[in-house]
Every structure is written in structure tokens, then in C-alpha cells.
């Protein structure tokens, strides 16, 4: 029997949408109000897979999620890029004139801030989850309060959309990864992307040398994120994503980097969703 997919948020959230598109439109989910809770469900075998947002084209990396994957020795087995469209929704019969407050996740509010400059009477209030607000407005029949969420949430909770695509930057994409306890079904044929982590001393040329290895081995660096090691001043951990045309090129680079870098670790090997 297939276990449900762990997601951060509830049904109607963007994580739920990714679960439906990556796995199945009928995929069952475990609703978790934090990424830590979703990881706990994975570690406790309540699920075999979870959906996790990792970076946004506007806001950048969600750094704590890199640490969650690394610290719990989890494996990235896939990825999905979702075009994020923020929609303003409320009970049927409401209008922008009758709305007094808009509740949503801080990131959604930030990405839609310019839209609300034309409506100074509306107060913006931070909440834990976009879809959760939509659900509460519908369930408790709350008048005068609107939510910012996906069209799926509006449909699921039977709310009217007062304004579509209200985000300031219209092309707003989030990269989600599919995470499991381990990657048991690794088929080299479809693998053309890897997420890696390694540590380097803070000295001249250490990072450049590693990057040159990637270039010489025909790897394309698509992401690099540095994090200071708190317990070791002036030492850094690097999280990188690389793509490659042939697995042989990746194997060559892997063998060299494993020797050159400290605590070299593969966080995931999977298919590039952009190809």
C-alpha cells in the first residue's frame, strides 16, 4: 500500500499542488505545519516521501531546509519547478472595498506588497500558511478577511477570487525537491543532476580549485550556497547543484572532489527537471 506524501502546509497549498503534479492528482498527503514536522513523519516511517521547497526565484534559498536534509542524512530523489501565482480570495459576495484585512504567509505578503498600495484601508497580517487562512475563512465564514493563496485553495475551500496573479514580479518560480530517507531506486540512465555538500578552509584558491574541477569535468554549476560552520570559525560548508550530460563526467568529478574537499557528501542524484 502506497503511503501518503508529507507536505508543509495543508491541502490547497503550493506543496500540495507539487505533490499532485509530481506523483498523482489523487495523491494522499500528510499535512504538516512545519518542515521539521514533515521530516519527523519521514523519519518515523509515516511516509516514504516528502515535498520540500528549497529555493525561490525572487527570495532565494530556504537555508534551514538545506540543513534539515543534511543533518538527517536524507536524500533528494527528484525536483519540480512550480510557477507561483498568488490570488486574493474571500467569501462569496465580498469585494476589495469590503475587505479590512488580508492574512497570509509573510513571503506571500512581501511578494504582493505593491498590489496593496492601492488599497490603504487593507491591513496585512502574517499567518503560518497560505491555504490554512483560506480554509479558516471558509470554515468559520469570516467576513472582511481575505487570503492570498493558490487557485486550488480557492476551489477546494469554495472562495471567490477577487484578484488574480497579484504578485509584483509575474514570473515567480519555486524549486521543490522530493526527499526520501534514502535513494534505493537509483537508475544511472535518467540521472543528470546532483546536489552535493562539502567543506573548505577559508584560504585563497580553495573554492576556485573545486570549481575548476567541475568545469574541467564538464559539469555545469547551477547553484552554490555557502553556510558558515558555527562551531568552527572561518570554515564554510558549500551546498552545490551540478548538471551533466554523461554520468561518466560526473563520476570523474566526484572521485576528484571527494579527495580534495573535506566531509564531501552527496545529498541527492536525480533527473534535472529543466530538461
C-alpha positions in Angstrom: 0.0 0.0 0.0 1.3 3.4 -1.0 1.9 5.7 1.9 0.8 9.4 1.8 3.2 12.2 0.9 4.3 14.5 3.7 3.9 18.2 2.8 4.5 21.5 4.6 1.1 23.1 4.8 -2.4 21.8 4.1 -4.4 20.7 1.1 -4.6 23.6 -1.3 -1.1 24.8 -0.5 1.6 25.0 -3.1 3.3 22.0 -1.6 0.1 20.1 -2.1 0.0 21.2 -5.7 3.5 19.9 -6.3 2.6 16.5 -4.7 -0.3 16.3 -7.1 1.7 17.2 -10.2 4.8 15.1 -9.3 3.1 12.0 -8.0 -0.6 11.9 -8.9 -3.6 14.2 -8.9 -5.1 11.8 -6.4 -2.0 11.6 -4.1 -2.9 11.4 -0.4 -0.9 13.8 1.8 0.1 14.2 5.4 -0.5 17.8 6.4 2.4 19.3 8.4 2.6 22.8 9.7 6.4 22.9 9.6 9.2 21.4 7.7 10.5 19.9 10.9 7.2 18.1 11.4 7.3 16.8 7.8 10.8 15.5 8.3 9.7 13.8 11.5 7.0 11.9 9.6 9.6 10.8 7.1 12.0 9.6 9.8 9.2 7.8 11.7 8.2 5.9 8.5 4.7 7.5 8.5 5.6 8.4 4.9 8.3 7.4 2.4 8.4 10.7 0.6 8.1 14.4 1.3 7.8 17.6 -0.7 10.1 20.4 0.4 10.6 23.9 -1.1 14.3 24.7 -1.4 14.6 28.0 -3.3 12.6 30.8 -4.9 13.5 32.8 -7.9 12.7 36.0 -6.0 13.5 35.3 -2.4 16.5 32.9 -2.9 17.4 29.8 -0.9 15.5 28.5 2.1 18.7 27.8 4.0 17.2 25.9 7.0 15.9 23.2 4.6 19.4 22.5 3.3 20.4 21.9 6.9 17.4 19.6 7.5 18.3 17.4 4.6 22.0 17.3 5.6 21.6 16.8 9.3 19.2 13.9 9.0 21.1 12.3 6.1 18.1 12.4 3.8 18.3 12.0 0.0 16.9 14.2 -2.8 15.4 12.0 -5.4 13.7 14.5 -7.7 12.7 18.1 -8.2 9.8 20.2 -9.5 9.6 23.8 -10.5 6.3 25.5 -9.8 5.1 28.8 -11.2 3.8 30.6 -8.1 0.7 32.6 -8.8 -0.8 34.5 -5.8 -4.5 35.1 -5.8 -6.6 37.2 -3.4 -9.7 35.3 -2.2 -12.6 35.7 0.2 -16.2 34.6 0.9 -18.7 34.9 -1.9 -20.1 38.4 -2.2 -17.0 40.1 -0.8 -15.2 42.9 -2.8 -11.9 44.7 -2.3 -13.9 47.5 -0.7 -15.4 45.2 2.0 -12.1 43.6 2.8 -10.5 45.0 6.0 -7.6 42.6 6.5 -5.5 40.1 4.3 -3.9 37.2 6.2 -1.2 35.1 4.6 2.4 33.8 4.9 5.0 36.6 5.3 6.6 35.6 2.0 3.3 35.9 0.1 2.6 39.2 1.7 6.0 40.5 0.7 5.7 39.3 -2.9 2.3 41.1 -3.2 3.1 44.3 -1.3 2.9 46.6 -4.3 -0.6 45.5 -5.1 -1.9 46.6 -1.8 -0.6 50.2 -2.1 -3.7 51.0 -4.0 -5.8 49.7 -1.0 -4.5 51.5 2.1 -7.6 50.6 4.1 -6.5 46.9 4.0 -4.3 45.7 6.9 -1.7 43.0 6.1 -1.5 40.3 8.8 1.1 37.5 8.8 0.0 33.9 9.1 1.7 30.4 9.1 0.3 29.1 5.8 -1.5 30.5 2.8 -4.0 27.7 2.3 -4.7 27.5 6.1 -6.1 31.1 6.0 -8.3 30.2 3.1 -9.6 27.2 4.9 -10.4 29.1 8.1 -12.1 31.9 6.2 -14.4 29.4 4.5 -14.9 27.1 7.6 -15.7 29.9 10.0 -17.5 32.1 7.4 -15.2 35.0 8.3 -16.3 38.2 6.6 -14.0 41.1 5.9 -10.8 39.0 5.8 -9.2 37.7 2.6 -6.5 35.2 2.0 -3.6 35.1 -0.5 -3.3 31.5 -1.9 -3.5 29.3 -5.0 -6.4 28.8 -7.3 -6.5 25.2 -6.0 -7.2 26.6 -2.5 -10.0 28.9 -3.8 -11.6 25.9 -5.5 -11.1 23.5 -2.6 -12.5 25.9 0.1 -15.1 27.5 -2.2 -13.9 31.0 -2.1 -14.3 33.8 -4.7 -11.1 35.1 -6.3 -11.2 38.9 -6.0 -7.9 39.4 -7.9 -5.6 37.1 -9.8 -1.8 37.0 -10.0 -1.3 39.9 -7.6 2.4 39.2 -7.1 4.7 42.1 -8.0 7.1 40.0 -10.2 4.9 38.0 -12.5 7.5 35.2 -13.1 7.8 33.8 -9.6 9.1 30.3 -9.5 9.8 28.0 -6.6 12.0 24.9 -6.8 10.7 22.0 -4.8 12.6 18.8 -4.1 11.3 15.3 -3.4 13.0 13.9 -0.3 13.3 10.3 1.0 15.2 8.6 3.7 17.5 7.1 1.1 17.6 6.7 -2.7 17.0 3.0 -3.2 15.9 3.1 -6.8 18.9 4.9 -8.4 18.9 4.3 -12.1 22.0 5.8 -13.7 20.3 6.2 -17.1 18.0 9.0 -16.0 20.4 10.8 -13.7 21.8 14.1 -14.9 21.8 16.3 -11.8 23.3 16.1 -8.3 23.2 18.0 -5.1 26.5 18.0 -3.2 27.9 19.3 0.1 31.5 19.8 1.1 33.6 21.9 3.4 36.7 24.1 2.6 39.1 26.1 4.6 38.9 29.8 4.4 42.1 30.2 2.3 42.9 31.6 -1.1 42.1 29.4 -4.0 40.3 26.6 -2.2 36.9 27.2 -3.7 38.3 28.2 -7.1 40.2 24.8 -7.3 37.0 22.8 -6.7 35.1 24.9 -9.3 37.8 24.3 -11.8 37.5 20.6 -11.3 33.8 20.8 -12.1 34.5 22.9 -15.2 37.2 20.5 -16.4 34.9 17.6 -16.0 32.2 19.3 -18.0 29.8 19.8 -15.0 27.5 22.8 -15.1 27.2 24.6 -11.7 23.5 25.6 -11.4 23.5 26.5 -7.7 26.0 27.4 -4.9 25.1 28.3 -1.3 27.7 28.8 1.4 27.0 28.4 5.1 29.5 29.2 7.9 30.2 26.3 10.3 29.2 27.9 13.6 31.4 25.6 15.7 34.5 26.2 13.5 35.2 29.9 12.8 36.3 30.8 9.3 35.3 27.4 7.9 32.5 27.1 5.4 30.1 24.4 4.1 29.1 24.6 0.5 25.9 23.3 -1.0 26.1 23.0 -4.8 23.9 21.7 -7.6 25.5 20.4 -10.8 24.1 19.1 -14.1 26.0 16.9 -16.6 25.5 15.3 -19.9 27.1 12.0 -19.2 27.3 10.1 -15.9 31.0 9.3 -16.7 31.8 13.1 -16.4 30.1 13.2 -13.0 31.9 10.1 -11.8 35.3 11.6 -12.7 34.5 14.9 -10.9 33.1 13.0 -7.9 36.3 11.0 -7.5 38.5 14.1 -7.5 36.3 16.3 -5.3 35.9 13.5 -2.8 39.7 13.7 -2.3 40.1 17.4 -2.4 37.2 18.6 -0.2 36.5 17.8 3.5 33.4 15.9 4.5 32.3 15.5 0.9 28.7 14.3 0.8 26.1 13.5 -1.9 22.7 14.9 -0.9 21.0 13.6 -4.0 21.3 12.3 -7.6 18.2 12.7 -9.8 16.8 13.9 -13.1 17.0 17.6 -13.9 13.5 19.0 -14.1 14.6 21.7 -16.5 15.5 19.3 -19.3 
